[in-house]
Amino acid sequence: REMEKQAMASLSTGSLNRFKRFMLVALALGLLAFVLYIKFIATTAELRFIGANNLDKIPHFVGGALLALLYEGAVGRKRLAVFLGLVALATIGWEAFEFLFDSDTQYFYRLNPDLWRLDAAGDIAAAFLGGYGYWVFAMRRS
């Protein structure tokens, strides 16, 4: 019973200070707003501008930092290799989800598969940079 309580406590964000909890909510809401904007509001010209200027890398970077915040809240600053494995799983999973279920992504792939691969690799790299950047610069601060 005691181990169960400790496991549940470690899954909460209780180990994050007030500022980090605020950042967690702010980043999550920012990502949600970006997705809703892309899916329901952005015009074709705006989507082209975002893609042509690689502005979609910003939410991937933020997503990596958000993953790091969640990881810190769950287990603290432990096991960088496990953390990076989770980032890889989440980011590759997200790219696979987009590829399988997003018609725009499928069209982009059919139009130019090499450019899609490069874009997906850039998205994954941006998420790693966001997560590792948080690990290095913010996670050690309480």
Residue pairs with C-beta under 8 A, 6 or more apart in sequence:
10 74
10 75
11 74
12 73
13 20
13 21
13 24
13 70
13 73
14 73
15 72
15 73
15 76
16 24
16 69
16 72
16 73
17 142
20 69
20 72
20 73
20 138
23 69
24 66
24 69
24 70
24 73
27 62
27 65
27 66
27 69
28 66
30 59
30 62
31 59
31 62
31 63
31 66
34 59
35 59
38 47
38 50
42 50
47 104
49 55
50 56
51 119
54 122
56 119
56 123
57 122
57 123
57 126
58 126
60 91
60 123
60 124
60 126
60 127
60 130
61 126
61 127
61 129
61 130
61 133
62 130
63 90
63 91
63 94
63 127
63 130
64 87
64 91
64 126
64 127
64 128
64 129
64 130
64 131
64 132
64 133
64 134
65 130
65 131
65 133
65 134
65 138
66 130
67 86
67 87
67 90
67 127
67 130
67 131
68 83
68 87
68 130
68 131
68 132
68 134
68 135
68 138
68 139
69 134
71 83
71 86
72 139
77 135
77 139
77 140
80 135
83 131
83 135
84 128
84 131
84 132
87 127
87 128
87 131
88 124
88 128
90 127
91 123
91 124
91 127
91 128
92 124
94 123
95 120
95 123
95 124
98 105
99 105
99 106
99 109
99 120
105 116
108 115
108 116
108 119
109 116
